[in-house]
Amino acid sequence: MNVTVVIPAYNEAKGIEKTLIELAEYVPKEYEILVIDDGSTDNTFEIVNGIGYSNIGCIQHKKNKGYGSAISTGCKHANGDIIVWYDADGQHRPEDLVAVVKKLKDEELDYCIGIRNERSHCDRNRKLGKYILSKIVNLLAREPVEDFNSGLRAFKKEVLLKYLPLLPKRFGASTVTTFIMQEVEYNGGGIEILVRERIGKSTVRPIKDGIRTLNLIMNIIVLFRPKEVFGTIGILAIVVGVLYGIISAVTDGLGIPVLSAIICVFGIQTFFFGIISSQISQLRLEYFYEKGE
C-alpha cells in the first residue's frame, strides 16, 4: 500500500525546509510527500520547489483558502492508498508518522490518529481554548476522544475521499473527521506521539479563532448531534413552559399566561427542528458513503 503525506503550509518559510528534509531522509523512498502551499505571502513555495528530492511535490493555491481546503486539495491529488496528514512547522516527528502508518497497516484499520502524550509541547495561549473545546467534543461524541484535533492522522484513501465535501474549508477539519469516523463506525485506532515546539510564528489569532471555534461547535452539533442537542433543549423548554403555566394559573387564578404558551411553542419548534436536522444529517452521511462505494 503506497503512502502519500499531505502537508498544508501557509507562511512556513522558517521551518518548511528542515521539516521536509528531516521527513524525506527518514521515511521510505516510495512515500509521496505532497505540500500544499495555501497562498503563502512569503517564499514557502519557492523553498519547497528548491528541495532536491524526487518524491517531494508542491501544489500552490493562488490565495489563502484555509487548512481544510489545503487538506482537501492534497487528498484529491494523492497517489497513495494511505493518506497521512502532517504539519509543516516541525512539530511532528517522522518516526511518529511511520508508527501511525504501521499501526494502520498491521491492524488493518481504516484510520489511525496520533495521540499527543503528556510530554508534548502545548502553546500556553491555546490551553484554555483547547480544554473547553475538548470537554464539549467529548460531551457530544459517542465514545471518549483522546485527541480530537491532532494534526497527525492516517486514513485509507478510499475512506477519506468520500467525506472531503463535509470538511470545513478553514478551521476544524481534524475534529470533523474524528466525528465522521465515529458516526459511520469505521475501524480506527490511535497511537501515542510526541509533539515538539513549532518552528516560526504561530498563525493562531485568539479572537478570530475563538469565533471560528464557536462556529465549529455549532457545525458539529447541526451535522452530527442535532437531535440530542436541540431535542433536549426543546423538551426542557416544553417542561418549563408547562410547569410555569400551571403554577401561574394556580397561584394567580388568571389562566395560562401568554409567556407559558410562547415557551411551549418554542420548545415544540426546537424539538422538531432537532428531529428534522437529524434526518438530514443522516441522509448526508449516507449519501457520501454510498457515493464513494
N, C-alpha and C positions, 0 to 999 in steps of 0.2 A: 504494500500500500504506500503510494507516494505521499509526501507531506509538503504542504505549502504553508509558510509562515507569513501571515499578513501583519504588516506593521504600519499603522496610521501615524503620520508625522505632520505636526504643524509647528513651524519655527523651532526646529530641534537641531539647528546647526551646531550648537556646542557639544552635543552628545551623540549625534546620529552615526558619525564615522566610527567612533570607538565601539558603539553598540553593535554595528553591523560587522566589523572586523572580528570582534570577540565571538559573535554568533557564528559567522561563516567558518572560522577556524575550528570551532568545536563540533558543530552538527555534521552528520554525514553529508558528503558532497552532493548527493542526489536530492537533498532538501531544496525546494524552491523558496527563495526569500523575496517577498514582494512588498516593497514600500509604497505607500500611498501618500504622496505629498499633497496635503489638503490646503492648497492655496497659500503656502508659506510666503511671507514677505521678506524672509532672509534667504540665504543661499543653500537651504536644505536640499533642494532638488539637484543643484549642481554638485554638491558633495556626494550624494548617493550615486549619481551618474559617473563620478570620477573614481569610484572604488572599483578596483580591478578584479572582481570575482564574477565568473560567468553565470553563477546561479542567483545573483542579485539583480532584480529588476525594479523599475520605478514607474509608477503611473502618476500623472500630475493633474490635480483639479485646478482649473484656472482661477477659481475663487474658493474661499473657505466655506465648506458645506457642513462641517461638523464630524465628530468622531464616528457616529453611526453611519453616516454616508460614506466615509472613508472605508469603514469595515465592509460595507455592502459592495463597494467598488472592488475591493481586494478579493472578496469571496467569489464574485462573479467572474473574475479573471484568473482565479486559481486553477492550476492544472492538477494539483494533488487530490487524492482521495480523502485525505485528512487535512483539515484547515486548523491552524493554530493562531490565536491572537497573541500578539507580543508587543510590548510598549517600546517606543523609540528613545526613551530618556535614560536608559541604562539601569532601570530599577530591577528588571528581571535578569536571572542568570540562565545561561544556555543549558546548564546541567538540569535545571528545573524543567525547562521546555522538553528536553529529551525524556525526562522522567514522566511527564504528563502524557506524552505520546506513547511511551512504552506501556504505561498502565492501561491506556485506551485499547491498545493492540492486544496485550496479553489477556485482558479480561473481556475482550470483545464488547467494549462499551460503545454507546452512541455518542457520548460526550464525557469529558473529564475536566474538572476545574482545579486550578492551582489554589490551594487554601493557604493564605499567609499565616505564618506562625507568629508566636509572641515576640520573637526577636526581630521581626520585620520592621523596617522604618515606617513611621507614620507622621505626616505633617501635623504639627500641633494645631494649626488653624483649621484643620478639617476633622479633628477628632469628635467634636460635639455634633457636627452635622452628620457624620458617619454613624455615630452612636444612635441618634434619633432615627435616622433612616433605617438602620439595622433593626431596631425594635419594631418599626412599622412593617417592614418587609416580612419579618418573622411572624408578626401577628396575622398578616394576610396569606402567607404561604401555607400550603397544605402539610408540609413537613419542615422541620428545622433547616435553616440555610446557614451554613458556616461562613461563607464568604461570597455574598450575592453579587458584588461588583468587581471581583478580581479581574484584572486585565489579561491574565494568562490562562487561557482555556482552549481546549481542543474539541473539535467536532468531526464526525463523519460528514463529508461534503454533501452527500445525498440527503442527510437530515437537515442540515443548517440552511441549505438553499431554499427549502420550502417556505421558510418563515422570514426571509430577508425583508419583504414588504411590511412586516409588522414592527421592524426595529425603528426606534426614534432616530431622526436624522442627526441629532446632535448629542444630547446627554441621555445616558441610561441604557445603552444597547446591551451591556453586560447583564444588568438587572432584569431586563425584559426577556433575554434568552434563558435566564435561570427559571423564570416563571413558565415560559413556554415548554421547556424540557420537563418540568414537573407536571404541567397541566396535561400534556399529551402522553405522559408516563413513559418517556424514553428511558433506556437503561443507562444510568450515569454513575459517576463516582468522583472522588476528589483525592488529591494528594498534597501533602504539606510542602510549601515552598518558602524560600526566604527572599524578601523584597528589600533591595538596597535603597539608599538615598538617591534621588534623581539627579541627573546632570543638567545644569542650566536652571532657568527660572520657570516656575510652575505657571501654567496658563489659567489656573483656577482663580475666579473672581467671586469672593464670598457672597455679595448681594445678588449678582446676576445668577450665579449657580445655585444660590438658595432658592430663588424663584423657580429655576428650572427643576430643582428637586421637588418642590411642591407640585409642579406640573407633572413630573414623572409619577408621583404618588397617585395623582388623580387618574392618569392614563392607566396605571396598573389596576386601580380599582374598577374603572369602566371596562377595561379589556378582560380582566381575569376574575374579579370578585364583585360584580355589581349586585348580584342577588344577596350575598352575605351582608354587604355594607348598606346598600340602600334599602334592602328588605328589612334589616334590623332597625334602621332609623325610622322607616315607615311604621313598623309595628309599635315601636316605643312612642311615636307621636300619636298614634291612634289610642293607645292605652292612656297616655297623659290627657288627651282631649276628652275621652270618655269619663275618666275619674274627675277631671276638673268640672265637667258639665254636671255630673251627678252631685258633687259636693256643693257646687254653686246653687243648683236647683233646690237642694235640701235646706241649705243654710239661709239663702236669700229669699226663697219662695217665689222667684220670678221666672221659673222655667230654665230651659237650657240657654246659656249665654251664647252670643254670636262667636266669641273668641273660641269657645269649645268646638263649635262646628268647623271653624276655619282650621284649627289644629287637626281635627279628624280628617278633613278633606286633604290637607297637606300630607298627612300620613298615608292615606289611601293612594294618592298620586305617586308618592315616593316609593311605596311598596311595589306598585305595578310597574313603575319605571325600572326598578331593580330586576323584576321578572323579565320584562321585555329586553332589557340590555343584556341579561344573562343568555337569553336565546340567541341574540345577535352575535354575542361574543363566541358562543359555541359554534355557530354556523361559520363564522370567520375562520376559526381554528380548523374546523373540519374541511373547509374549502381549500385552504393552503395545504393541508395534509394530503387530501385526495389529488390536488393539482400536481403535487410532486411525485405521485406514485408512478 
